[in-house]
């Protein structure tokens, strides 16, 4: 429309009898003006691209060195806490041993948290109600006591009874813990977990190659053993793909590798995945829970047990079997959960993914992270580019002699950049809910860095061209 207006103006000028020479001068000025605008546009595009590439490169370099990992893990925790709540997993039943349970008459001669007598009575209460699997998350590296022949038979012959052992850890100089002597090897599962430097449990160790000198040579975690046994009753089996990835039914559990996602300086030994916690009011309430006393005193109904995975573990604070999670307690401190609850979270992750199609947490390949980070870096530069044309409200016409910062609106740039960061967080949360952990912190840093450099470069260029100019 502007071009038609110029033509009309030219025609009116000729009709009014103005000199052709004057018209040529005006036309030449218009061409120079357009050429200047194009040159300015090219300069801005070059500035944005250069700034975004430099910012992305620096962020990726810092990330590859592990500098950003603590920040990325904190952002991961925040995303985990921001997700909507879910229903309890009704396929599980958790039997806890509390401080009060330790004082039961049946616990008089206990070794550890559960006596032979209490365990035998517990199994005799559960077995008739036909649970799909029973997992004992309590170490029993000693034989059943004399006179407890029935318990020994239950452990040895109970096809749905599984128990834990602990692998040898040479780094921590831990010799490991043996499984119950009566328990066949195919029903043993290790209890080892992988925590991060801040001691938070974010990963699920499904399988590992055991140390042959360890008293525990179970290749799979207790959680995996229980889940596999539960699913096998429905004809669903676990196997490895040609790429050596664990597949259960139609679901492939993507292995977590170092230098993938936010883990750039982590030990990813064994077969690890990210742990997708199930939150129902609290991670503690993942499944229906009863105490040892409830079971021994007959408070359970057969329907509460039938076809469920029953996990037995200690929650008494005196045994210090607690793990940190990404969540916060009501007091605002890091949320701890007993080991048996962590086992329940892991069992639920496998079964829910296979049976319900619940999302597993994963990351993009490296090129996906690079494109995502660079894209947000470009957005940061474009925002500044757009901000170049925004002046302070109610300000007089731009005076070229004014400083750069006076001719542009820093407040606008701060507001629009903050809005972009909010959109970035919302997009990251959306992907996280769908099961993808995208690089939030690196993208935010790249966006801010590009915005800052896109402002600084023109100032620097102006200062070089005119040392006496105002900043």
C-alpha positions as CSV (number, residue, x, y, z in Angstrom):
1,X,0.0,0.0,0.0
2,X,2.9,2.3,0.7
3,X,4.2,1.8,-2.8
4,X,0.9,2.8,-4.4
5,X,0.9,5.9,-2.2
6,X,4.3,6.8,-3.4
7,X,3.2,6.5,-7.1
8,X,0.2,8.6,-6.4
9,X,2.3,11.3,-4.8
10,X,4.7,11.2,-7.8
11,X,1.8,11.6,-10.2
12,X,0.4,14.5,-8.2
13,X,3.8,16.1,-8.2
14,X,4.1,15.9,-11.9
15,X,0.6,17.3,-12.4
16,X,1.4,20.2,-10.2
17,X,4.2,21.0,-12.6
18,X,7.1,20.3,-10.3
19,X,10.4,19.8,-12.0
20,X,11.5,16.2,-13.1
21,X,14.9,16.9,-11.5
22,X,13.3,17.3,-8.1
23,X,11.3,14.1,-8.6
24,X,14.5,12.2,-9.4
25,X,16.1,13.4,-6.2
26,X,13.1,12.3,-4.2
27,X,13.1,8.9,-5.9
28,X,16.8,8.5,-5.2
29,X,16.3,9.3,-1.6
30,X,13.6,6.7,-1.3
31,X,15.8,4.1,-2.8
32,X,18.6,4.9,-0.4
33,X,16.2,4.8,2.5
34,X,15.0,1.3,1.5
35,X,18.6,0.1,1.0
36,X,19.4,1.4,4.5
37,X,16.4,-0.6,5.9
38,X,17.5,-3.8,4.2
39,X,21.1,-3.3,5.4
40,X,19.8,-2.7,8.9
41,X,17.6,-5.8,8.7
42,X,20.6,-7.9,7.6
43,X,22.7,-6.5,10.4
44,X,20.1,-7.4,13.0
45,X,19.7,-11.0,11.6
46,X,23.4,-11.5,11.6
47,X,23.6,-10.2,15.2
48,X,20.9,-12.5,16.4
49,X,22.3,-15.6,14.7
50,X,25.9,-14.9,15.8
51,X,24.7,-14.2,19.4
52,X,22.6,-17.4,19.5
53,X,25.3,-19.6,18.1
54,X,27.9,-18.3,20.6
55,X,25.5,-18.5,23.5
56,X,24.4,-22.1,22.5
57,X,28.0,-23.2,22.1
58,X,29.0,-21.8,25.5
59,X,26.0,-23.4,27.3
60,X,26.6,-26.8,25.6
61,X,30.3,-26.6,26.6
62,X,29.5,-25.9,30.2
63,X,26.8,-28.6,30.2
64,X,29.2,-31.3,28.7
65,X,31.6,-30.6,31.6
66,X,28.9,-31.3,34.2
67,X,28.8,-27.7,35.4
68,X,25.0,-27.4,34.9
69,X,24.1,-30.9,36.3
70,X,23.2,-29.7,39.8
71,X,21.0,-27.0,38.4
72,X,19.3,-29.3,36.0
73,X,18.6,-31.8,38.7
74,X,16.9,-29.1,40.8
75,X,14.9,-28.1,37.8
76,X,14.0,-31.8,37.3
77,X,12.7,-31.9,40.9
78,X,10.6,-28.8,40.4
79,X,9.0,-30.3,37.2
80,X,8.4,-33.5,39.2
81,X,6.6,-31.6,41.9
82,X,4.6,-29.6,39.4
83,X,2.9,-32.6,37.8
84,X,-0.8,-33.4,38.6
85,X,-1.6,-36.1,41.2
86,X,-2.5,-39.7,40.2
87,X,-4.6,-42.4,41.7
88,X,-3.0,-45.0,44.0
89,X,-1.8,-48.2,42.4
90,X,-4.4,-50.7,43.6
91,X,-2.3,-53.6,42.3
92,X,0.1,-53.2,45.3
93,X,-0.3,-53.7,49.0
94,X,2.3,-52.5,51.4
95,X,2.8,-54.1,54.8
96,X,4.9,-51.8,57.0
97,X,6.7,-52.6,60.2
98,X,6.4,-49.6,62.5
99,X,8.0,-48.8,65.8
100,X,4.8,-50.2,67.5
101,X,5.1,-53.4,65.5
102,X,8.6,-53.9,66.8
103,X,7.1,-54.3,70.3
104,X,4.6,-57.1,69.4
105,X,4.9,-60.3,71.5
106,X,5.6,-62.1,68.2
107,X,8.7,-60.0,67.8
108,X,10.4,-61.1,71.1
109,X,13.3,-63.0,69.5
110,X,13.7,-61.0,66.4
111,X,16.9,-60.4,64.6
112,X,16.6,-57.1,62.8
113,X,13.1,-55.8,62.3
114,X,11.2,-59.1,61.8
115,X,11.4,-62.3,63.8
116,X,11.0,-65.8,62.4
117,X,7.7,-66.2,64.3
118,X,6.3,-62.9,63.0
119,X,7.4,-63.6,59.4
120,X,5.9,-67.1,59.5
121,X,2.6,-65.8,60.9
122,X,2.6,-63.0,58.3
123,X,3.1,-65.4,55.4
124,X,0.5,-67.8,56.7
125,X,-2.0,-64.9,56.8
126,X,-1.2,-63.7,53.3
127,X,-0.7,-67.0,51.3
128,X,-4.3,-68.3,51.6
129,X,-5.6,-65.1,50.0
130,X,-3.5,-65.8,46.9
131,X,-1.4,-62.6,46.3
132,X,0.3,-62.6,42.9
133,X,3.7,-62.0,44.5
134,X,5.2,-61.3,47.9
135,X,8.4,-59.2,48.2
136,X,10.4,-59.1,51.5
137,X,12.3,-55.8,51.6
138,X,14.2,-56.8,54.7
139,X,17.6,-58.4,54.9
140,X,17.7,-62.0,56.2
141,X,21.3,-63.2,55.7
142,X,20.9,-65.8,58.4
143,X,19.1,-69.2,58.3
144,X,15.8,-69.8,59.8
145,X,16.0,-70.7,63.5
146,X,15.7,-74.1,65.0
147,X,12.1,-75.2,65.4
148,X,10.8,-73.0,62.5
149,X,10.7,-75.7,59.9
150,X,7.4,-74.4,58.4
151,X,9.0,-71.0,57.7
152,X,11.9,-72.6,56.0
153,X,9.5,-74.5,53.7
154,X,7.5,-71.3,53.0
155,X,10.7,-69.5,51.9
156,X,12.1,-72.5,49.9
157,X,8.9,-73.7,48.2
158,X,6.8,-70.5,48.0
159,X,6.8,-69.8,44.3
160,X,5.6,-66.2,44.8
161,X,7.9,-65.3,47.6
162,X,10.9,-63.0,46.8
163,X,13.5,-61.4,49.1
164,X,16.4,-59.0,48.8
165,X,20.2,-59.1,49.0
166,X,22.8,-56.4,48.5
167,X,25.6,-56.4,46.0
168,X,29.2,-55.8,46.9
169,X,30.3,-52.2,46.4
170,X,34.1,-52.0,46.0
171,X,34.0,-48.2,45.9
172,X,32.3,-47.9,49.3
173,X,34.2,-50.9,50.6
174,X,30.9,-52.6,51.3
175,X,31.1,-56.4,51.3
176,X,27.4,-56.9,50.4
177,X,24.6,-58.8,52.1
178,X,23.6,-62.3,51.3
179,X,19.9,-63.4,50.6
180,X,18.1,-65.8,52.9
181,X,19.9,-69.1,52.7
182,X,16.7,-71.0,52.0
183,X,15.7,-68.8,49.0
184,X,16.4,-70.2,45.5
185,X,18.4,-67.9,43.3
186,X,15.6,-67.3,40.8
187,X,13.6,-65.6,43.5
188,X,16.3,-63.3,44.7
189,X,16.5,-59.6,43.9
190,X,19.0,-57.0,44.8
191,X,18.1,-53.9,46.8
192,X,20.8,-51.6,45.4
193,X,19.8,-48.2,44.3
194,X,21.6,-45.3,42.6
195,X,21.3,-41.9,44.2
196,X,22.8,-38.6,43.0
197,X,25.5,-36.5,44.7
198,X,22.7,-34.8,46.7
199,X,21.5,-38.3,47.9
200,X,18.2,-37.9,46.0
201,X,16.7,-41.0,44.4
202,X,15.9,-40.1,40.8
203,X,16.9,-43.3,39.0
204,X,15.7,-46.8,38.9
205,X,18.4,-49.5,38.8
206,X,16.6,-52.4,37.1
207,X,19.5,-54.8,36.4
208,X,23.2,-55.1,36.8
209,X,26.1,-57.5,36.2
210,X,26.9,-58.8,39.7
211,X,30.3,-59.1,41.1
212,X,31.1,-62.9,41.2
213,X,32.8,-62.4,44.6
214,X,29.7,-60.8,46.0
215,X,27.4,-62.7,48.4
216,X,24.5,-61.3,46.3
217,X,24.6,-62.4,42.6
218,X,21.1,-61.5,41.7
219,X,21.0,-59.9,38.2
220,X,17.7,-58.1,38.7
221,X,16.3,-55.7,41.3
222,X,13.6,-56.9,43.7
223,X,11.3,-54.4,42.0
224,X,11.9,-56.0,38.6
225,X,11.5,-59.5,39.9
226,X,8.2,-58.7,41.4
227,X,6.9,-56.9,38.3
228,X,8.1,-59.6,35.9
229,X,6.4,-62.3,38.1
230,X,3.2,-60.3,38.2
231,X,3.1,-59.8,34.5
232,X,4.1,-63.4,33.6
233,X,0.8,-64.6,35.1
234,X,-0.8,-62.7,32.2
235,X,1.5,-64.1,29.6
236,X,3.7,-60.9,29.4
237,X,7.4,-61.6,29.4
238,X,10.6,-59.6,29.6
239,X,13.3,-59.9,26.9
240,X,16.1,-57.8,25.3
241,X,15.8,-56.3,21.9
242,X,18.6,-56.6,19.3
243,X,19.9,-53.2,20.6
244,X,20.2,-54.7,24.1
245,X,17.3,-52.7,25.5
246,X,14.9,-54.2,28.0
247,X,11.4,-54.9,26.6
248,X,8.5,-56.0,28.7
249,X,5.5,-56.8,26.6
250,X,5.4,-54.0,24.1
251,X,7.1,-51.5,26.2
252,X,10.8,-50.7,25.8
253,X,12.6,-49.3,28.9
254,X,15.1,-46.9,27.4
255,X,18.4,-47.2,29.2
256,X,19.9,-44.0,30.7
257,X,23.3,-43.2,29.3
258,X,25.9,-40.6,30.5
259,X,26.0,-37.4,28.6
260,X,22.3,-37.7,27.9
261,X,19.7,-35.3,29.2
262,X,20.7,-33.5,32.4
263,X,23.1,-36.3,33.4
264,X,26.5,-35.2,32.0
265,X,28.7,-36.4,34.9
266,X,26.9,-39.4,36.3
267,X,27.8,-43.1,36.8
268,X,25.2,-44.9,34.7
269,X,26.4,-48.5,35.4
270,X,24.0,-51.3,35.2
271,X,20.6,-50.9,33.5
272,X,19.2,-47.6,34.7
273,X,16.1,-45.6,33.8
274,X,14.7,-42.5,35.3
275,X,12.2,-43.2,38.1
276,X,8.8,-41.8,37.3
277,X,7.3,-41.3,40.7
278,X,3.6,-41.8,41.3
279,X,2.2,-39.0,43.5
280,X,-1.1,-39.5,45.3
281,X,-1.2,-36.6,47.8
282,X,2.4,-37.7,48.7
283,X,4.8,-40.2,47.3
284,X,4.3,-42.1,50.6
285,X,0.7,-42.9,49.5
286,X,1.5,-44.7,46.3
287,X,-0.6,-47.8,47.3
288,X,-2.8,-49.1,50.1
289,X,-0.8,-49.6,53.3
290,X,-1.4,-51.7,56.4
291,X,0.8,-52.4,59.4
292,X,2.2,-55.8,60.5
293,X,-0.3,-55.6,63.5
294,X,-3.2,-55.1,61.1
295,X,-2.3,-58.3,59.3
296,X,-1.5,-60.4,62.3
297,X,-4.7,-59.4,64.1
298,X,-6.9,-60.3,61.0
299,X,-7.9,-56.8,59.9
300,X,-7.3,-57.6,56.2
301,X,-10.0,-59.0,53.9
302,X,-9.1,-61.5,51.2
303,X,-10.0,-59.0,48.5
304,X,-7.3,-56.7,49.9
305,X,-4.7,-59.3,49.0
306,X,-5.8,-61.4,46.1
307,X,-3.8,-60.9,42.9
308,X,-1.8,-58.1,44.4
309,X,1.9,-57.5,44.8
310,X,2.5,-57.5,48.5
311,X,5.6,-55.6,49.7
312,X,6.9,-56.0,53.3
313,X,9.3,-53.5,54.7
314,X,10.3,-51.5,57.8
315,X,9.2,-47.9,58.2
316,X,10.4,-47.5,61.8
317,X,12.6,-44.5,62.1
318,X,15.1,-46.4,64.3
319,X,16.2,-48.5,61.3
320,X,17.2,-45.5,59.2
321,X,16.0,-47.1,56.0
322,X,15.0,-43.9,54.3
323,X,15.7,-42.3,50.9
324,X,15.4,-38.7,49.7
325,X,13.0,-38.0,46.8
326,X,12.5,-34.9,44.6
327,X,9.4,-34.0,46.6
328,X,9.0,-31.6,49.6
329,X,7.4,-32.4,52.9
330,X,4.7,-30.3,54.5
331,X,7.4,-28.6,56.5
332,X,9.2,-27.6,53.3
333,X,12.1,-30.0,53.8
334,X,13.2,-32.7,51.4
335,X,10.7,-35.6,51.4
336,X,12.1,-38.9,52.6
337,X,10.4,-42.2,52.0
338,X,11.1,-45.6,53.5
339,X,13.0,-48.1,51.3
340,X,9.8,-50.3,51.0
341,X,8.0,-47.3,49.5
342,X,10.8,-46.7,47.0
343,X,10.5,-50.3,46.0
344,X,6.8,-49.9,45.5
345,X,7.4,-46.8,43.3
346,X,9.8,-48.9,41.2
347,X,7.4,-51.9,40.9
348,X,4.6,-49.6,40.0
349,X,6.6,-47.9,37.3
350,X,7.2,-51.2,35.5
351,X,3.7,-52.6,35.9
352,X,1.9,-49.3,35.1
353,X,3.9,-48.7,31.9
354,X,3.1,-52.2,30.6
355,X,-0.5,-52.5,31.8
356,X,-1.7,-48.9,31.6
357,X,0.6,-47.3,29.1
358,X,1.7,-44.9,31.8
359,X,4.6,-42.7,30.5
360,X,8.2,-43.6,31.2
361,X,10.6,-40.7,31.6
362,X,13.2,-40.3,28.9
363,X,15.4,-37.8,27.2
364,X,16.0,-36.7,23.6
365,X,19.1,-37.7,21.6
366,X,21.9,-35.2,21.8
367,X,20.9,-33.5,18.5
368,X,17.4,-32.9,19.9
369,X,18.7,-31.2,22.9
370,X,21.0,-29.0,20.7
371,X,18.2,-27.9,18.5
372,X,15.9,-27.2,21.5
373,X,18.5,-25.1,23.2
374,X,19.5,-23.2,20.1
375,X,15.9,-22.6,19.2
376,X,15.3,-20.8,22.6
377,X,18.5,-19.0,22.1
378,X,17.2,-17.6,18.8
379,X,14.0,-16.7,20.5
380,X,16.0,-14.6,23.0
381,X,17.6,-12.7,20.2
382,X,14.4,-12.1,18.3
383,X,12.8,-10.7,21.4
384,X,15.6,-8.1,21.7
385,X,15.3,-7.4,18.0
386,X,11.6,-6.7,18.4
387,X,12.4,-4.7,21.5
388,X,14.8,-2.4,19.5
389,X,11.7,-0.8,18.0
390,X,9.9,-0.3,21.3
391,X,10.5,3.1,23.0
392,X,9.5,4.2,26.5
393,X,5.8,5.0,26.6
394,X,5.0,8.7,26.3
395,X,8.6,9.4,25.3
396,X,9.4,12.2,22.8
397,X,10.6,11.3,19.3
398,X,13.9,9.4,19.2
399,X,17.0,11.7,19.3
400,X,19.9,9.9,17.7
401,X,22.3,11.8,19.9
402,X,20.7,10.0,23.0
403,X,22.4,7.0,24.5
404,X,21.4,3.5,23.3
405,X,19.7,2.6,26.5
406,X,17.7,5.8,26.5
407,X,16.5,5.2,23.0
408,X,15.3,1.7,23.8
409,X,13.2,0.2,26.5
410,X,15.1,-2.0,29.0
411,X,11.9,-2.5,31.0
412,X,10.1,-3.9,28.0
413,X,13.1,-6.3,27.3
414,X,13.0,-7.6,30.9
415,X,9.3,-8.1,30.8
416,X,9.3,-9.9,27.4
417,X,12.3,-12.1,28.4
418,X,10.5,-13.0,31.6
419,X,7.4,-14.0,29.7
420,X,9.5,-16.1,27.4
421,X,11.1,-17.9,30.3
422,X,7.6,-18.6,31.7
423,X,6.6,-20.1,28.3
424,X,9.8,-22.2,28.3
425,X,8.9,-23.6,31.7
426,X,5.3,-24.3,30.7
427,X,6.5,-26.1,27.5
428,X,9.1,-28.1,29.5
429,X,6.4,-29.1,32.1
430,X,4.1,-30.2,29.2
431,X,6.8,-32.4,27.7
432,X,7.7,-33.7,31.2
433,X,4.1,-34.8,31.9
434,X,4.2,-36.7,28.6
435,X,7.5,-38.4,29.6
436,X,10.2,-36.3,28.1
437,X,12.8,-34.4,30.2
438,X,13.8,-31.5,28.0
439,X,16.8,-29.2,28.8
440,X,15.1,-26.4,30.8
441,X,18.1,-24.8,32.5
442,X,20.4,-24.8,29.4
443,X,17.6,-23.3,27.3
444,X,16.9,-20.6,29.9
445,X,20.6,-19.7,30.1
446,X,21.0,-19.6,26.3
447,X,17.9,-17.4,26.0
448,X,19.2,-14.9,28.6
449,X,22.7,-15.0,27.2
450,X,21.5,-14.2,23.6
451,X,19.2,-11.5,24.8
452,X,22.1,-9.9,26.7
453,X,24.6,-10.2,23.9
454,X,22.1,-8.9,21.3
455,X,21.9,-5.8,23.4
456,X,25.6,-5.5,24.1
457,X,26.8,-6.0,20.6
458,X,25.2,-2.9,19.1
459,X,26.4,-0.8,22.0
460,X,29.9,-2.1,21.5
461,X,29.7,-1.5,17.8
462,X,28.5,2.0,18.3
463,X,31.2,2.7,20.8
464,X,33.9,1.4,18.4
465,X,32.6,3.5,15.5
466,X,32.1,6.6,17.7
467,X,34.2,6.5,20.9
468,X,32.6,9.7,22.1
469,X,29.0,8.4,21.8
470,X,26.9,7.8,24.9
471,X,26.1,4.3,26.1
